[in-house]
Amino acid sequence: MTVKPGDTRFTANYEEQQRNVAEFNRNRQPAA
């Protein structure tokens, strides 16, 4: 997949993925 400068679809999906991963990792942490 080629991402051109100004192509925001990949960026938006990537940022959403990063948020989902971060939230997933937080939820996996044992309650402190």
JOCORZI-V208255 format. One record per backbone hydrogen bond with DSSP energy under -0.5 kcal/mol. NH is the residue of the N-H (numbers start at 0). CO is the residue of the C=O. If there is no record, write none. Layout:
BEGIN
NH&CO  NH&CO
END
This chain:
BEGIN
2&0  3&1  6&3  7&5  10&6  11&7  12&8  13&9  14&10  15&11  16&12  17&13  18&14  19&15  20&16  21&17  22&18  23&19  24&20  25&21  26&22  27&23  28&24  28&25
END
